[in-house]
Amino acid sequence: MPKLSSEDKFLDVSDYGRPFARTFVNRIQHTDITPVQVTYLFGISGLIAVYCILTGLYVTAGLFLIIKSILDAADGELARIKNRPSYTGRYLDSIFDIFLNLLVFGAVWYVTDTSLLLAALAFLSVQVQGTLYNYYYVILRHNTEGGEKTSRIAENERPKAFPVESQHTVDFLYDTYNALYIAFDKLIFYLDQDASEAPVFPKWFMSVISIYGLGFQLLLISIMLALGLVNIIIPFFIGYNVFLLIFIAIRKSFLR
């Protein structure tokens, strides 16, 4: 089952890796490879990208960030094709994302003259931007018929594990996820707490918001690395916050 029905799909610029992910999944769907194992693969790809940044292999680093994005899409695709949704994969995915983002910006800080404070601000900016996109996207999936609902609008209680997973593991990963993301989730909810009561978001709005999706953020980083612009990555993502309040204002003013 796709995340959205064909009628509700929009142009998601952060999801450019989906066609490659589907090709990969078509080749492995009849094997014993599990969605969680693919999640571990995208974690490994991210770590390779971090190592390449630290060693000055910027083009290779960008390539592995893109591979990471493709595998990030592939684990969900495989789960849906095999009809094996899991909260284990859902939380592990997000936990890997935040640690890899931290390591990427830490590596960029290490190889540039940027201050540690600005690097931390850029990392926090990326997290807030991604949380806004995910917040609206999850609301859209919950407010449309047939939308995937493994991700919840408010992660305020431990979910019941699916039959294919351990409740203990789900509880541990949920608690870890909450510790890492609760500040970002609460901030975005505070800024737009009525979003879930709005009519279904139009496709143009979701397409614009998708520039804050992690896949597109990593694509921008990959391009800057390939062009030798590693020094502007941190200031760019701090400045990228300029759209944050604009998007929220559009939602509150015109989509209610």
Summary of the structure (lengths in Angstrom):
residues: 256
radius of gyration: 17.8
end to end distance: 28.6
largest distance: 50.0
contacts: 810
relative contact order: 0.17
helix: 73%
strand: 0%
